[in-house]
Structures are given as structure tokens and as C-alpha cells.
Amino acid sequence: MKNRYTDPDEKVVLVKQIPIDTLVLELEPEDTKSLPMKSRYVYDIQFTDNEGRVDTFIKGTLTLDEEVL
């Protein structure tokens, strides 16, 4: 996650790996607790093959908000 797609990689606020065995992305409270609520971020999901080629196949936005009970 970044604030803007144009931000350099040094300004990434969160990087998560998706396990190949489950293909489930999990965000834990610890991942975002230092980030301000009501903040909007951009993200992408990439696949890197065995030869190092990267394919970005999802782009989106995420807004951190209060917990839904």
C-alpha cells in the first residue's frame, strides 16, 4: 500500500506476501495500527514468476475505517 501510485517504493506503508498454498491475503490489526483512521491508500497485487517477470493484475483503493462489529 502507498498513499499514491506515483510514490516511490521507499514510501510504501505496507507490503504483504500472499502464501502460494492458500492464496489468501490477511491483514492483521498489527499491520495497520500505526496508520491513521479514515486514510485512503492505493494498492496493487502482483504475481512474480520463476524468471522474475512481474504481472500486476489488480489495482485498487483501501480506506482504513473503524472496526465493524
Phi and psi in radians as a Rosetta constraint file:
Dihedral C 1 N 2 CA 2 C 2 CIRCULARHARMONIC -2.387 0.35
Dihedral N 2 CA 2 C 2 N 3 CIRCULARHARMONIC 2.963 0.35
Dihedral C 2 N 3 CA 3 C 3 CIRCULARHARMONIC -1.292 0.35
Dihedral N 3 CA 3 C 3 N 4 CIRCULARHARMONIC -0.662 0.35
Dihedral C 3 N 4 CA 4 C 4 CIRCULARHARMONIC -2.497 0.35
Dihedral N 4 CA 4 C 4 N 5 CIRCULARHARMONIC 2.587 0.35
Dihedral C 4 N 5 CA 5 C 5 CIRCULARHARMONIC -1.030 0.35
Dihedral N 5 CA 5 C 5 N 6 CIRCULARHARMONIC -0.528 0.35
Dihedral C 5 N 6 CA 6 C 6 CIRCULARHARMONIC -1.406 0.35
Dihedral N 6 CA 6 C 6 N 7 CIRCULARHARMONIC -0.119 0.35
Dihedral C 6 N 7 CA 7 C 7 CIRCULARHARMONIC -1.117 0.35
Dihedral N 7 CA 7 C 7 N 8 CIRCULARHARMONIC 2.493 0.35
Dihedral C 7 N 8 CA 8 C 8 CIRCULARHARMONIC -1.171 0.35
Dihedral N 8 CA 8 C 8 N 9 CIRCULARHARMONIC 2.781 0.35
Dihedral C 8 N 9 CA 9 C 9 CIRCULARHARMONIC -1.014 0.35
Dihedral N 9 CA 9 C 9 N 10 CIRCULARHARMONIC -0.437 0.35
Dihedral C 9 N 10 CA 10 C 10 CIRCULARHARMONIC -1.142 0.35
Dihedral N 10 CA 10 C 10 N 11 CIRCULARHARMONIC -0.314 0.35
Dihedral C 10 N 11 CA 11 C 11 CIRCULARHARMONIC -1.740 0.35
Dihedral N 11 CA 11 C 11 N 12 CIRCULARHARMONIC 0.261 0.35
Dihedral C 11 N 12 CA 12 C 12 CIRCULARHARMONIC -1.080 0.35
Dihedral N 12 CA 12 C 12 N 13 CIRCULARHARMONIC 2.375 0.35
Dihedral C 12 N 13 CA 13 C 13 CIRCULARHARMONIC -1.725 0.35
Dihedral N 13 CA 13 C 13 N 14 CIRCULARHARMONIC -0.320 0.35
Dihedral C 13 N 14 CA 14 C 14 CIRCULARHARMONIC -2.785 0.35
Dihedral N 14 CA 14 C 14 N 15 CIRCULARHARMONIC 2.329 0.35
Dihedral C 14 N 15 CA 15 C 15 CIRCULARHARMONIC -2.234 0.35
Dihedral N 15 CA 15 C 15 N 16 CIRCULARHARMONIC 2.259 0.35
Dihedral C 15 N 16 CA 16 C 16 CIRCULARHARMONIC -2.223 0.35
Dihedral N 16 CA 16 C 16 N 17 CIRCULARHARMONIC 2.504 0.35
Dihedral C 16 N 17 CA 17 C 17 CIRCULARHARMONIC -1.724 0.35
Dihedral N 17 CA 17 C 17 N 18 CIRCULARHARMONIC 2.449 0.35
Dihedral C 17 N 18 CA 18 C 18 CIRCULARHARMONIC -1.748 0.35
Dihedral N 18 CA 18 C 18 N 19 CIRCULARHARMONIC 2.064 0.35
Dihedral C 18 N 19 CA 19 C 19 CIRCULARHARMONIC -1.080 0.35
Dihedral N 19 CA 19 C 19 N 20 CIRCULARHARMONIC 2.306 0.35
Dihedral C 19 N 20 CA 20 C 20 CIRCULARHARMONIC -1.137 0.35
Dihedral N 20 CA 20 C 20 N 21 CIRCULARHARMONIC -0.474 0.35
Dihedral C 20 N 21 CA 21 C 21 CIRCULARHARMONIC -1.337 0.35
Dihedral N 21 CA 21 C 21 N 22 CIRCULARHARMONIC -0.435 0.35
Dihedral C 21 N 22 CA 22 C 22 CIRCULARHARMONIC -2.013 0.35
Dihedral N 22 CA 22 C 22 N 23 CIRCULARHARMONIC -0.470 0.35
Dihedral C 22 N 23 CA 23 C 23 CIRCULARHARMONIC 0.942 0.35
Dihedral N 23 CA 23 C 23 N 24 CIRCULARHARMONIC 0.625 0.35
Dihedral C 23 N 24 CA 24 C 24 CIRCULARHARMONIC -1.974 0.35
Dihedral N 24 CA 24 C 24 N 25 CIRCULARHARMONIC 2.187 0.35
Dihedral C 24 N 25 CA 25 C 25 CIRCULARHARMONIC -1.638 0.35
Dihedral N 25 CA 25 C 25 N 26 CIRCULARHARMONIC 2.125 0.35
Dihedral C 25 N 26 CA 26 C 26 CIRCULARHARMONIC -2.075 0.35
Dihedral N 26 CA 26 C 26 N 27 CIRCULARHARMONIC 2.207 0.35
Dihedral C 26 N 27 CA 27 C 27 CIRCULARHARMONIC -1.781 0.35
Dihedral N 27 CA 27 C 27 N 28 CIRCULARHARMONIC 2.146 0.35
Dihedral C 27 N 28 CA 28 C 28 CIRCULARHARMONIC -1.705 0.35
Dihedral N 28 CA 28 C 28 N 29 CIRCULARHARMONIC 2.738 0.35
Dihedral C 28 N 29 CA 29 C 29 CIRCULARHARMONIC -0.934 0.35
Dihedral N 29 CA 29 C 29 N 30 CIRCULARHARMONIC -0.618 0.35
Dihedral C 29 N 30 CA 30 C 30 CIRCULARHARMONIC -1.117 0.35
Dihedral N 30 CA 30 C 30 N 31 CIRCULARHARMONIC -0.466 0.35
Dihedral C 30 N 31 CA 31 C 31 CIRCULARHARMONIC -1.167 0.35
Dihedral N 31 CA 31 C 31 N 32 CIRCULARHARMONIC -0.512 0.35
Dihedral C 31 N 32 CA 32 C 32 CIRCULARHARMONIC -2.130 0.35
Dihedral N 32 CA 32 C 32 N 33 CIRCULARHARMONIC -0.019 0.35
Dihedral C 32 N 33 CA 33 C 33 CIRCULARHARMONIC -1.095 0.35
Dihedral N 33 CA 33 C 33 N 34 CIRCULARHARMONIC -0.437 0.35
Dihedral C 33 N 34 CA 34 C 34 CIRCULARHARMONIC -1.524 0.35
Dihedral N 34 CA 34 C 34 N 35 CIRCULARHARMONIC -0.051 0.35
Dihedral C 34 N 35 CA 35 C 35 CIRCULARHARMONIC -1.687 0.35
Dihedral N 35 CA 35 C 35 N 36 CIRCULARHARMONIC 2.495 0.35
Dihedral C 35 N 36 CA 36 C 36 CIRCULARHARMONIC -1.213 0.35
Dihedral N 36 CA 36 C 36 N 37 CIRCULARHARMONIC 2.452 0.35
Dihedral C 36 N 37 CA 37 C 37 CIRCULARHARMONIC -1.133 0.35
Dihedral N 37 CA 37 C 37 N 38 CIRCULARHARMONIC 2.707 0.35
Dihedral C 37 N 38 CA 38 C 38 CIRCULARHARMONIC 1.173 0.35
Dihedral N 38 CA 38 C 38 N 39 CIRCULARHARMONIC 0.255 0.35
Dihedral C 38 N 39 CA 39 C 39 CIRCULARHARMONIC -1.559 0.35
Dihedral N 39 CA 39 C 39 N 40 CIRCULARHARMONIC 2.489 0.35
Dihedral C 39 N 40 CA 40 C 40 CIRCULARHARMONIC -1.878 0.35
Dihedral N 40 CA 40 C 40 N 41 CIRCULARHARMONIC 2.350 0.35
Dihedral C 40 N 41 CA 41 C 41 CIRCULARHARMONIC -2.240 0.35
Dihedral N 41 CA 41 C 41 N 42 CIRCULARHARMONIC 2.809 0.35
Dihedral C 41 N 42 CA 42 C 42 CIRCULARHARMONIC -1.920 0.35
Dihedral N 42 CA 42 C 42 N 43 CIRCULARHARMONIC 2.691 0.35
Dihedral C 42 N 43 CA 43 C 43 CIRCULARHARMONIC -2.597 0.35
Dihedral N 43 CA 43 C 43 N 44 CIRCULARHARMONIC 2.839 0.35
Dihedral C 43 N 44 CA 44 C 44 CIRCULARHARMONIC -2.478 0.35
Dihedral N 44 CA 44 C 44 N 45 CIRCULARHARMONIC 2.779 0.35
Dihedral C 44 N 45 CA 45 C 45 CIRCULARHARMONIC -2.084 0.35
Dihedral N 45 CA 45 C 45 N 46 CIRCULARHARMONIC 2.222 0.35
Dihedral C 45 N 46 CA 46 C 46 CIRCULARHARMONIC -2.114 0.35
Dihedral N 46 CA 46 C 46 N 47 CIRCULARHARMONIC 2.628 0.35
Dihedral C 46 N 47 CA 47 C 47 CIRCULARHARMONIC -2.027 0.35
Dihedral N 47 CA 47 C 47 N 48 CIRCULARHARMONIC 2.261 0.35
Dihedral C 47 N 48 CA 48 C 48 CIRCULARHARMONIC -1.966 0.35
Dihedral N 48 CA 48 C 48 N 49 CIRCULARHARMONIC 2.132 0.35
Dihedral C 48 N 49 CA 49 C 49 CIRCULARHARMONIC -1.443 0.35
Dihedral N 49 CA 49 C 49 N 50 CIRCULARHARMONIC 3.114 0.35
Dihedral C 49 N 50 CA 50 C 50 CIRCULARHARMONIC -1.102 0.35
Dihedral N 50 CA 50 C 50 N 51 CIRCULARHARMONIC -0.326 0.35
Dihedral C 50 N 51 CA 51 C 51 CIRCULARHARMONIC -1.744 0.35
Dihedral N 51 CA 51 C 51 N 52 CIRCULARHARMONIC 0.115 0.35
Dihedral C 51 N 52 CA 52 C 52 CIRCULARHARMONIC 1.553 0.35
Dihedral N 52 CA 52 C 52 N 53 CIRCULARHARMONIC 0.037 0.35
Dihedral C 52 N 53 CA 53 C 53 CIRCULARHARMONIC -1.289 0.35
Dihedral N 53 CA 53 C 53 N 54 CIRCULARHARMONIC 2.371 0.35
Dihedral C 53 N 54 CA 54 C 54 CIRCULARHARMONIC -1.924 0.35
Dihedral N 54 CA 54 C 54 N 55 CIRCULARHARMONIC 2.299 0.35
Dihedral C 54 N 55 CA 55 C 55 CIRCULARHARMONIC -2.128 0.35
Dihedral N 55 CA 55 C 55 N 56 CIRCULARHARMONIC 2.061 0.35
Dihedral C 55 N 56 CA 56 C 56 CIRCULARHARMONIC -1.581 0.35
Dihedral N 56 CA 56 C 56 N 57 CIRCULARHARMONIC 2.018 0.35
Dihedral C 56 N 57 CA 57 C 57 CIRCULARHARMONIC -2.035 0.35
Dihedral N 57 CA 57 C 57 N 58 CIRCULARHARMONIC -0.072 0.35
Dihedral C 57 N 58 CA 58 C 58 CIRCULARHARMONIC -2.479 0.35
Dihedral N 58 CA 58 C 58 N 59 CIRCULARHARMONIC 2.354 0.35
Dihedral C 58 N 59 CA 59 C 59 CIRCULARHARMONIC -2.299 0.35
Dihedral N 59 CA 59 C 59 N 60 CIRCULARHARMONIC 2.518 0.35
Dihedral C 59 N 60 CA 60 C 60 CIRCULARHARMONIC -2.900 0.35
Dihedral N 60 CA 60 C 60 N 61 CIRCULARHARMONIC -3.035 0.35
Dihedral C 60 N 61 CA 61 C 61 CIRCULARHARMONIC -2.153 0.35
Dihedral N 61 CA 61 C 61 N 62 CIRCULARHARMONIC 2.688 0.35
Dihedral C 61 N 62 CA 62 C 62 CIRCULARHARMONIC -2.447 0.35
Dihedral N 62 CA 62 C 62 N 63 CIRCULARHARMONIC 2.302 0.35
Dihedral C 62 N 63 CA 63 C 63 CIRCULARHARMONIC -1.989 0.35
Dihedral N 63 CA 63 C 63 N 64 CIRCULARHARMONIC 2.180 0.35
Dihedral C 63 N 64 CA 64 C 64 CIRCULARHARMONIC -1.344 0.35
Dihedral N 64 CA 64 C 64 N 65 CIRCULARHARMONIC 2.264 0.35
Dihedral C 64 N 65 CA 65 C 65 CIRCULARHARMONIC -2.424 0.35
Dihedral N 65 CA 65 C 65 N 66 CIRCULARHARMONIC 3.080 0.35
Dihedral C 65 N 66 CA 66 C 66 CIRCULARHARMONIC -1.142 0.35
Dihedral N 66 CA 66 C 66 N 67 CIRCULARHARMONIC 2.750 0.35
Dihedral C 66 N 67 CA 67 C 67 CIRCULARHARMONIC -1.115 0.35
Dihedral N 67 CA 67 C 67 N 68 CIRCULARHARMONIC 2.453 0.35
Dihedral C 67 N 68 CA 68 C 68 CIRCULARHARMONIC -1.664 0.35
Dihedral N 68 CA 68 C 68 N 69 CIRCULARHARMONIC 2.155 0.35
